[in-house]
Amino acid sequence: MEILSCDKCGKEWEREIRRGKKPKYCVSCEQAARQPLPPRLCLVCGVEYIPTQTRQKYCIGRGCKQKATYRRGIKAQYYCNYCHEPFNPKVSDRTDYCGRECSYNWLHKRKDERAALKRIQDNWKPNKPSPEVECEICGKVVPRKVWGKKQRLCGSRECRMEHGRRYTRTKYPYVPLPPKEIACVICNVKATYQGKGSGHRKYCDGCAREVASRAHKLQTRKRNLRLKTVRREPYTPLQIYKRDKWVCGICDKPINPKLKHPHLHSKTIDHVIPLSKGGADAPDNLQPAHLICNSYKCDNVVSSCG
């Protein structure tokens, strides 16, 4: 126990030891110092009363506060999740069901639904796909080869290539390049070009043809000068191909005679010792070769292809 004294009247009293602030005045002095609030009218019954708190709105003892709480609930109606009837909740956090009976009925309903769903899942068996598949490209019906995945094609090379082309077109659609104005380096004529390679262009159409023609003539002149200084014998390409049985002299693989230039594996004639290094233009210095093998070899004596 602790002894406290009033600062106003000096009265002493005892109380149990508590935490917090100690009171400065006794109960009688505190009630005398407190000013009474003016009378008010109850908002429900209209009776005049003296409030004990500053925010009091209803009188005490007639149940006006409970009636006011119920009336406030009438303004915001809710619908029950089970019977779908409107109701006024008695507590602000119970707005799902109108009563305990609907709440229990809803729980039992959900329990039955889950049990039925579990029975369906336990008895479920995967449906086997049909043993035949229709190709998306050619429409041909073929027996199924893949069971775990969705088969869309018949498996032929043409359908697979067409499917890849369609996929590429959809994923990477063609976007045309914007037109670009270019001034020719030779004649200074300005022209607008659009398409692939327009950004690196230096010449107009006429000057480009002239430059290409000059380069071709220069290359031909160089080759003719080399041929004049080396030994030459008459021959035809078909004689060289038949002599070596259509086998590439660089990679030792067969050459397909049906392939034409610019196919990478088309037929060409290769000089074993290049003309630039003094090799003869004669059948004993010639061999058939693939276009790509001949390009890789360039002007080397020993093949760099493989």
C-alpha positions, 0 to 999 in steps of 0.5 A: 500500500502507498499513502497519497495526499491531496494538493488542494485539501491536504487529505491523505488516503491509501491505495494499492501500489500501481504503475503510471501517474499518481493522482494530485487530488482526492475524489471529492476535490476532483468532482468539485473541480469538474464542471457539469456538462449542459443538458442534451436531447437524446437522438432516439427518444428525444428525452432531455438528459445530463451527459457524463461524457463530452461525446455522449449522444444517447440517454442511459437506461432505455436502450437507445444506443442499441436501437441506434446501432440497429438503425444504422445497419438498416441503411446498408443491407447485405445479401446472404451467400447461402439463401441470398436474402437481404439482412442487417448484420448485428456485428460489422464483421459478420456480413457473409451470412444472415445467421448461424444456420445459413453459415453451417449449411454453406460449410456442409455444401462446400464439404460435399462439393469437395468430396464429389470433386475428389471422387471424380479426380480419383476415378479420372483416366486420361483419354487416349488420343486418336491413333491417326493424325491429320497433317496441318500442311498437306492434310494427309492422314498418317498414323500417330508417332508421338503419344506424349505430345501433340503431333501436327505434321506427317513427318515428311521433309517438305511439310517440316520445311514449310512449317518452319517457314510459316513459323519464321514468318509469324515470329519475324514478320517482314518490315520494309526498310525506310527509303534512303536518299543517296548521292552517287560518288562518281556523278553526284546524282541524288537518288532514293533507294529502298530495300536490302543494301541501300544503306551501303550503296555508293553508286547509282544504277548506271555507275554501279553497272559500269564499275562492275563491268570494269572490275570483270574486265580487269579480272579477265585481263589478268587471267588472260595474261597468266594463261599466255605465260603458262603451258596450255593444252586443249581440253573440255570440262566434261573430259575432266569430270569423266576421267576422275569419275565425278569425285572432288579432288579436294574432299574426295566426295562425289559431285552431283552433276545435276547441281548448278551454280551458285549451289555450294556443291556444284561442279567446278574445275580446279588447278592443282598448282594455281595459275598465279604460281606457274601452274599449267592449264593442262589436263594433268594439272586439273581436277574436279572440285565442289564450288565451296572446296575450290573457294576455300582452297583459293590460290594455295597448292595444298588444300585448306578445306580438310 
